[in-house]
Amino acid sequence: MPYFRLSEAARLLGVSDDTVRRWVDAGHLRADSDAAGRKVVEGSVLADFARTQAREIPDPTAGGRSARNRFVGLVTEVVADRVMAQVEMQCGPHRVVSLMSAEAVRELGLEPGVLAVAYVKATQVVVETP
C-alpha cells in the first residue's frame, strides 16, 4: 500500500500542509510514522478521507438522469466559429472541455460566467498511475 507524506496528502486534497497537520492532530485523519520518523498517511486512508471531504456543488437542474458523472461549474471560455464550438468550464478543481455545435452554444446561452452542468457518459475511461 502506498504512503503519502503530509505535504503530498495536502497537495492531493487541495489544502495547505498546515490544514492536513491540524486534521491529523484533531484525529480526523489517521497518520503513521515512516522509517525516518516523518508523518505519513496510508493511501487507502487518504482516499476514504478525500471522498468524505468532497464538496459536491448542488445540481441546479431537475429530474433524473442515467448519467452519473455530472460536473456543476462555471463556463470560463467559449471559442466558436460558424459550425462548431469549444466550451471550457471550471467545475470545482476540475477543468472540463466540451466540443459541440455553435448552434447549441447559442441556444443554451453559454458564455463566460454562466452556471452549467457537464454530463459525461462514456464507454471508455482511461486511468493512469504515476
N, C-alpha and C positions, 0 to 999 in steps of 0.2 A: 504494500500500500504506500502511495507517495505521501510525503510530509511536506508542508509548506511553512517557511519561516513567517513570522508575523508580518513583515513588510510585504512578502509575496501575497499573503492572505488579504492584506489591506488593498493591494493593487487589484486583485481579482474581485473583491467586493466593492470596489469603487469608493473606499473611505480612506481616512488617514491611518497611519500606523498607531497613533495615539488612541483612536477610536477602537481599534482591534485590541490594544492593551487594556483599555477600560472594560471591554466586553469580557476579556479573559479574567481580569481582576474581580469583576462582578459575578463571575460564574455563568455568564450567558453563553460562552464559547469555551469548550474544553481544549486545553493546550497541554502538551507534554514537553519534556526537555530532550534535546538530541545529545549525541555523544560529546559535543563541545559545550553543553550547558545552555544552549540557546533555546528559547521557546519556539515550539513548532506545533502545527495543527495537522492532524491526520486528514488526508484528502476526503474520505467519506464523511467525516465530521464537518469539514468545511462545506461540502456540497449540501448536506442537510441544513446547515445554518443559512447558507445562501438562499435556499428555497424558502425558508421561513421568513427571511428578511426581504424577499422580493416584494416590491410595491407595484402592484398592477394598477394601471390607470383605468378608471371605470370606462366601459364601452358605452358611448352615448347613443348607439343605435339600438333599436328594439327588435325583438324577435329571435327565434332560434336559428342556428346555422350549423351545418355539418363541419365547417372549417373550425378547427380547434386553435390554430395558430393565428391569433389576432393581435395586432400591434397598434395601439392607440397613440397618436402623436400629432405633431405639427408639421405641416408642409413647410419645407425650408427652401426649396428651389423647384422651379418648373422651366424646362427647356423644351420648346415646341416649334415645329415647323408646320407646314400646311396639313400634313398627314399624321405624323407620329409625335409623341411627347415623352420626355423623361421626367418623372416626378420623384423628388427626393423628400424623405420625411425623417424627422428625428423622433424616435419612439423610446423615451427613457434613454438608456445608454446605447440604444441600437439605431443605426442608420439603415433605413430601408429605401431601396430604389425600385421603382416600377416603370416599365415601359408600357404605354397604352396609346390609344388613338388621341389625336389632338381634339377630336370631337368630344370624347369622353371627358377630357380635362375641362373643356368649355361647359359642358352640361353639368358637371359636378361643381363648377366654380372653384377649381383648385388653383390656389395661388399662395405664395408665402404667407404664413400666419394662420392659415385655415386649419381647424381641427379635423382630422380624418382618421379612418381606421383602415389599416392594411391587412388583408386576409391572405394568408399563404397556404396554398393547398398544392402539394407537390407529390409526385410519385417517387422521387428520389431526393434524399438529403445526404450530403457529403459531410462526414465527420472526420476531423484530423486530430492527431495528438502531436505535441511538440517533440 
